[in-house]
Each structure stands twice: as structure tokens, then as C-alpha cells.
Amino acid sequence: MSPPGTARNSFVERFGRLQPRKKRAKKHSSVVVFAPPQTNCFPFLLTAAGHVRGITQFNKMGYLFTSESVSEGHPDKVSDQISDAILDEFLRRDPNAKVACETLCTTGLVVVAGEVRSDAYVDIQGVARRVINRIGYTKAEYRFDGDSCGVLSAIHEQSTDINQGVVRQSEDEQGAGDQGIMFGYACNETRELMPAGLILSHVILKELAVIRREGEVMTYLRPDSKSQVTVSYDDDHRPLGIHTIVVSTQHDDFIKPSASVGEKEAEQQMGEKIRDDVRRILIPRVKERLQRAGDQLAGLIGDDYILHVNPTGKFVIGGPHGDTGLTGRKIIVDSYGGRGAHGGGAFSGKDSSKVDRSAAYAARHIAKNMVAAGIADQALVQVAYAIGIAQPLSIFVDTKGTSKVALSDGQIAERIGGLFDLRPAAIVRRFGLCNPIFEATASYGHFGARPYTGEVTFVENDRQVVRQVEFFGWEKLDAVEMLRKEFGL
């Protein structure tokens, strides 16, 4: 029973004991919806902490779904970016390089390991230091910085057994670099055709990084941070609003204990300052950023969301000093935030002969164009491969019951297999995956970015050559008309 004076008891005294409303009450992992008996009031949201909140936008709520993101300074993302930067440096010098590069980051140390088949030379240590400094680990007090950390390389040659299955006399018959299953997903919740919670989680951390680099407000920020966004949906799977935002950000120890301020009080003051800045500075800037872009997601951010900032207290020790980072440990952040599905294979550090990466990009391209073409409101596409075999073993489509065409999902999959060439070599050509474009994908998601063209420097015969190349080509909506024609839309 709650002690006198708590929010729970004050409402019991006023309305009588709360009873779940049978038709409307919905239980979730952290909340229960209640309505006072014999009243015409809106239901109340009783949080896990015992706080009672009135509901307006959540009155029609069907369910909650949560996605998270991590910043470029998160230790696992540091590892991903180093691995992809090394891959890019090999491709810059040798477009046919075969690379599988893994990175470990910890206090004062980076270890790079993996397999490579290429005649090109890459300064592994120099690439790692450049990436670490770009991210913002530039101070010795972080216990991990680009200028002073150790960098160990344990890269060796790719297995000849693997190589013979990947490299063929005919380029089009290049086999898959490994067996596996890959998924692509799209939905019509956002203009990126991605889940709303994931896009908002990414945007929060992108804006936090902008604030950190500007150095004008929130000057205590350090590179490591995480976000999490819970979105409320109606029973028709339409997003209604933001239910909860979680932001955890590394920071300087900017309030020190003193004769007048104890350690706990100093920690509390820092927490209050950061929490106030997130609510007063960061979230409004996120909303303004979305509004400037004409993004309807801005309308989901009301004033009644629950906000948690650094819930464990201070977050001074972070980055690779706080947690060891490894390549490939943020595969859900990299993909769809828990929506759709994932085959389990990471992306970063792998050249495009590894279908874990290239086929996942191709599956996303198909799913996105299907939704954009109006075939379905959601689309999940699976492809499967065997090592050394060019053609996929199977193609699967699941429209989640949202199909707009008079075909079964199996019939849709059969037609998709006839429209798209999913052999590894064809995927590489379609999206320009022999170009050094992968470092850009290694933070804030491999999917949902706008495709763009940029200048890239290649090294040919010891000469630098600048070319225009396409980034995020798998996000292009260049198959919409073909799909509409095929499906009679």
C-alpha cells in the first residue's frame, strides 16, 4: 500500500480506488492505463514510478514501441567507423580489395584484426587516429584519444579457400562471400520510409553532436551518448505521439565537490543542469530541425512526453575507457530499430562481396521501393545465399497484412525475384559498392539517409584522382515506376 501523500493515494482519496477500464485499459511494460469509476474523466497513465499523468493523445493508444540509437562516440560505433574507414582506404587504392576488418577499442588502445586480399598498402595506424580525432576523442583526460592511444594491427591475408568461391572468371558469376540470411524493411511512417522511433532517436543524437561541436551551449558534452524513443501507436499502426525520450550523454565533471557542496549534491546539481538543458535546448532544437526540413515527425513531439536524462546519475567515465567497443555490436541501431527483422550479420568492415552487407542493402532498396510504389504500407524482404553461389537461394516477402494488390505475399516475392538481379556482382554495380563510401554509413544508421553524390579521392598508380561517387544508392526510389507497372498500380 502506498504511504499517505503519494500521487497514488491523493487520487484514491479524490476519486475512489482506480479500476482498469475494461475496454480501454491496456497494459504495457512500464505503464497501466486507469480510469476512475463513475466519472467521465479521461483515463490516467500510472507510471512504474507511481506517478499519475492525465492522457489526451494517449487516450486512443493501441500500443507502445521503442527504438534506440547511439552516437558516433559510443565505443562500438568508434570501432565500426575505424573498420569502415580502413575498408574505404583499401577501396580507394584497389576497388577489388577483399576486406573483413574488425576493431576493438578500450582504454588507450585500438586493436585492428581481420583478413584482407589486396596489393594496396594502407596506414592502419594513421586511419584509426584520424577517425578517433574526428569523432572528438582529443583530450588525454578521456583516457582514450587519437594522438596518444596505442594502435595494434593483426591483419592477415584472406583465406584462399574463401577467395576461390568469391572470385570467378566471369564477374557476373561471383559467388556470395558467405552463407546467410539478410533482411530489408520499409514502412510508411516517415518520409524516409523508416520507423518513427528510430529516425527520432538518430536525429536527437545528430543534433546533440552538432551542439557539442559548436561549443556554445552545453559545453560540458563529451562524445559518448545514447538515445531511446518510445512512440505511441493506435491499433491501425499509426504513430500518435512521443511517449518517452531517454538521453544519456557523457559529460565533463563540471561541478566539483567543495567545502560547501558535497559529492552527492554536486552530482545532483550536474544532473539537474543536464536534464534542464536537454529539455530546454536539445529537444526544441530537434523539433526545429525537423520543422525546417518540413518533416511531419516534428508534430509527434508534444509537451507531455516523459523524459529521462542520465538515469544512473553522472556519466563522466565513458567512451572506450568506460566500455570496450567492438565492431558489429549495434546491428539493430544500424538497421531498423527492432522493427522488421535482422539476419544477424553485421555490416561494418566488410567489402561488398560479403552479402551480409551488400544483400541487406539490396533488400532495403526493394522494400523501400515497394512501399513507395504503393504495393504495401509495410514490406519485409528476406534473401538467402550459400557461399560461392551467385543466385540467392530464396526470396521472401511479408507485407504484414498491408498489401494493396490482389496477390499473395508469395506471388509478390516471385515477381520481385524476376525484377531484381540479386547476384552479388549485380548488386555491387547497381549501388557502386566498389567505391570508398562506407565510413559515412558507420554512424546513425545504414538506412534512412538521403542518397547524395560527393567528391572522393582515389589513388591510381601513386596519383590522386578525384571522382564523383554516389553515397547511399540503396536509398534511391528508382524502381518505383517499374514496380507500379508490374503490379498494375
N, C-alpha and C positions, 0 to 999 in steps of 0.2 A: 504493500500500500504506500502511496506517495505521501511524504510529510506535508503538514499544513503549509499553505502559502505557495506551493508549486503551481505551475501553469495548469497542470492536470487537475488539481483539486479546485482551483478557482473556477474552472469551467464546470466541474461537477456540482459545485455549490450553486452556480447560476442556472444551469440547465437540467440538473439531474444527471445520473450516470449515462455516459455515452454508450450508444449501442451501434454496432455496424449496420448501415443501411443495406438491406439485402440486395436490392437491385443495383445499387451504385458502389457499395463498398468493395474496394479491390485491394488485395494485399500485395505488397512488394517487399523487396529485400530490406528496405530501410524505412518504409512508411506504411501506415494503415490509414485509410480514409474513413472518417466517422461522421455521423450526423446526429445532433441531439434529438431525442424522441419528442414528438408532439410539438415540433417547431417547424417553421418554414425557412429556417436559415440554410445557407449553403453549407455543405459538409466542411469539416475541418481536417487539416493534414496534421497528424500526430507523428512527429519525427522520432527516430530512435533515441534521441536525447531527451525526449519527453516534452518538447516544445510543440505548442499547438498553433497552427497557422490557418487563417481563412483561405479558401480556394476560390479563385474566379476562373482563370484559364484552365486549371486542372480539374474543373468540375466534370468535363467531358473526357477526361483522360482514360485511355484504354490500357496503356502500359508505359513503362519507362525503359529506355535503352541507353547504355553508357559506352562511350569510346574515349580512348586516351591518346595523347601524343607526348613525345619527349623532344627536348631541344637539341640543337647541334652540339651543345656542350655536354650532353649526357654521355657517360663513358662508353656505352655500347654504340652510340652514334659517332663518337670520336673514332672508334675502331672501324665502323662502316665507311666513314669518309676517307680514312687513310687507305683502306683496302681499295676503294673505288678510284682514289687519286693515283695509286700505283698502277691499277689496271689502265687508266687513261694514259699514263706516261708510256706504257708499253705500246698501246694502240697508236699513240702519236707517232711512234717510230716504226711500228710494224703492225699494219691493220689485220694481219692474220695471226697475231700472237694468241697463244692459248694460255690463259691465266686463271689460277684458282688461288686467291690470296686471302689469308686470314690474319687478323691483327688482335693482339692483346695489349691493353693499356692498364697500367697500375701506377702506384706511387713512383714517380721519377723514372719510369721505364716503359718503353714500347717494344714489343716483340712481334716481328713480322715473319710469318711462315707460309709455305704453300708450294705449289707446283707451277712451273712456267715452261713453255716451249717457245723460244724466240731468240733471234740473234741480236736483238736490241739490248743496249745497256741502260739501266735506269738507276739513278742515285736514290736508293731506297731511303736512306737517312735524310737526305735533303727534302724529299717529298713529304715524309712524315712530319718534319719540323715545320714546313710551310703550312700544312693543314692545321697543326696544333696552334700555331700563332694566329692563323686566320680566324679560327673559332674564338680565340680570346684568352687562351691559357698562356699569358705572357708575364706572369708575376711569380717569383720564387715562393711567395707565401702560399700559393695554391698547392705547393708540393708536387706540381706537375706543370712544367712549362716548356714551350717549344725550343728554347735556346739551351736549356741545361739538362733535359731528360736524356737518358740513355736510349739508343735505338739499336736493337739486335735484329739481324736478318738471318733467317734459316730457310731461304727459298731454294728449291732444287728443281731439277728438270722433270717435266711431265712424264708419266709412265708411258712407255712405248705401247703397252697393251691397250691403254685408253686411246692413244693417238691413232692407232690403226683403225679403230672403229669410228673415229670422228673425221679424219682426213681421207677423202676418196678422190679417185681420178677425175670423176665428174663432180663439180661443185654442188650441183643440184641434189646429188645423192649423198651429201654429207650426212652422216648419222648423228643421232642425238648423243650428247655428251654423257648422258646417264639415263637410267630409267627413272620414272616418277610420274606424279600427277600434279597438274597445275590448274589453277582456277582464275577466272576473271569475273568481275561483278560490276553491275551498274544499277542505279535506281534513279527515279526522277525527283528526289527530294531537293536537290540543289542544282545550280546551273552547271556545276562540274559533273553532274550525274553520279554523285557520291553521297554516302550517308552524312546527314547534317552534323551529327555529334563529332565525327572525325574531322570534318572540314573546320568546324569551330575550334576544336582542340588545336589543330595546326595553326590557325590564324592567331589565337591567343599567344602562342609561343613565338611566332614570327614577329608579332608586334612587340613582345617583351624583348626580343633580341634587338629590334630597332631602337627601343628606348635605351637599352644597355649601351649600344654603340654610340648613340647621340651624346650620352653622358651629361644631360641637362637636368633631368629629374630621375628619381630612383637611382641615384649614383652609387648605391651600395650593391647593385646587382653583380653577380658573378655568372659564368657561362652555363652552369648546370641547372636545368629546370624541367618540370613536368606539368602537364595539364590533363584534366579529365572533365568531360561534359556529359551530363545526363539530360536527355531530351524526352519530353512527354509526348506521346502519340495518342491519337484517337484509334478506335477499333478498325478504321479504314487505312491505318498505317500512315496517316498524315501527321507531320510534326506540328505540335501546338505551341510549344514554347520551351525555354530552358528551365529545367527544374533545379539542377545543381551544377555549380562550377567548382572545381578543385584546382588550385595553383600552388605548386611547391617550387620555390626558387632559392637557389644558393645565394648567399649574400655575405657582405663584409660583416665583421664583428664591430658594428659601428656605435654601439653603446656599451661602454666598458663599466664593469663594477667599480665602485668608488667608496669612499668613506660614507657617503650619503645614499648610495644606491647599491643594494645587494645584488648578487649574481642572478637570483631568480627574478628580481624586479627589473634588472637590465634586460634579461631575456624577454620578459613580458612586454616591456616598452618597445623593443625591436619588433616583436610580433605584431603589436598593435599598429605601429607605423607602417610595416609592410602590408598588413591587411587593409589598412585605410588607403594606401597608395594603389593597391590592386583594384579596389572598388572605385576610387575617385579618379585615377589616372588611366590604368591599363584597360579596364573594361569599357569605359567611354571611348577610348582611342580605338579599340577593336570594333566597336559599333560604328564609329565614324569611318573607319577604313572600309567596312562593308558597305556603308551608305554611299561613299564616294565611288565605289565600284558598281553601284546600282544593284547590289546583292540583296535579295529578299531575306537572307538569313538575319540581317540586322533586326528585322521585325520580331524575331524569336527571343531577343534579349530584352526582357521586361525589367521591372524594378523589384520583383518579388522572388527572384531566384535565391537559392541557398548558396552561400559562399564559404568555402573552406580554404584558408591560406596557411601553408606550412603547418599542418595539423599536429605534427610532433613537437613543435617548438622551433628553436633556431636551427638554421641549415647553413652553417658556416663551412663545415667539412664536406666537400662534395667533389664532383668530377672523378677522374680515375684514382685520386687519393682516397676518396670516400668509398668507392665501389670499383672493382676491377671491371673493365669493359672488354667485350668480345664481339667480333664481327658476327652478324646474323642472329642477334638475340632479340630484335624488335620487329619480327616479321609481321605482326598484326598492325603495329603502328605504320609499317611500310606499305600495308595493303589496304584493308577495308575496315579497320577498327572493330573487328569482331563480327561484322556482317558478312554475308556470303559464305565463303569457305576459304581454306588455305591448304595447300598440298604439303606444307612443312618445309620446303626448301627455301633457304634464304637467297637474297639477290646479290648483295654487295660483294665485290671482289671476284666476281665470275664473269668471264667473257661470254659472248653470245652463243657459243657452241653448247653452253650449259643451259638446257631447256628449262631448268628451274627458273631462270631469269627470262630468256627470250620468249618462251611459250607462255609464261604468265603475262608478259606484255601483250602478246598476240591475243590471248583470251580476253584481256581487258578491252582491247580495241574492238573485238567482236561484240562483247556485251554492251559497251557504250554506244556503238552504232546501232545495235538492235533497239535499245531504249529510245535513242534519238529518232529513229525511224518510226517509232510508234508501234512496234511489234508487241511490246510489253512494257509495263511500268517498272518491272524489275527483271533482271536477267542474270543468271549464274551459268557460266560456261566452264566445263571441265575438258581438258585434253590429257591424254596419257601417252607416254613414249617408252620404248625399250632402247637401251644403249646400242649404238651402232646402226639403228634402223631409222630411216628418214621420215617415213609416213607415221603419223600418230596412230596408236592402236585403237583409240576410241575418241569420240566427241560426244559430250553430254550437254544438254541444255535444260535448265529448270527456270521457268518463268514465275514461279511462286504463286501460281493461280491468277496472274495478272495479264495473261496473253490477250491480245486484241485480234488475233487471226483464228480462223476456223481450222486449226491444225493442232495435233497433239505436240507436246514438247519433243517427243521422239522424232516426229516428222519435221519439226523445225530444225532439230540437230542434223538430220540427214541433209537438208537443204544447205545448212551452214557449211557442212563438210564439202559440198560441191562448189561453194562460192569462194572460200578462202583457202589458199595454199598454205598449209601449216607445216611444211617441211622446214627444218632449221635454216637452211640456206635461203629459202624464200622469205622467211621472217626477218632474217638479217638484212636482206636487200630492201625489204619494204620500209623498215624503220631506221636504216642507216646505222646498224649496231656494230659496225667495224670502226666507227668514229669514236674519238675520246669524249664521250658525252655523259659519263656515268657519275662523276663526282657530284654533279648537280642533282642527282636523284637520291643521294645518300642521306638527306635530312628532310624532314617534313613530308615524307611520303613519295612513293614512286608513281602514284596515281592521283589524278585530280589537278595537276598543274596544267597551265596553258602551254600548248606547243609553241615554240618560237625558233627563230633562226639566229645564230650568232657566229662571230668570227672565232676560229680555232686555229692554233698554230701547230702544224705538222713538221716533223723533221725527216727530210728525204735526202740521202746522200750527204749527210752532215750540213745540209742547208735548211733554213727555216722557211716554210711555205704557209701562207695564211689562206684559209678557205672558209666559206660559209657552210655551216652544217646545221642540221635540224636537231633540236632537242625535244624530247617527249613526243616523238612522232606517233606513238601508240595512242595518244590522246586526241588525234585528229578525227574529225567527223567526215571522213572522205569516202565512207561506204554507205552513207545514208540513202542516197538515191538508188544505188544498186539493190539495197535491201527492200526498199519500198516497191521497186519494180518487181522483184522476185516474189514478194508476198502480197502483191496487189493492193498496196496502200496508197 
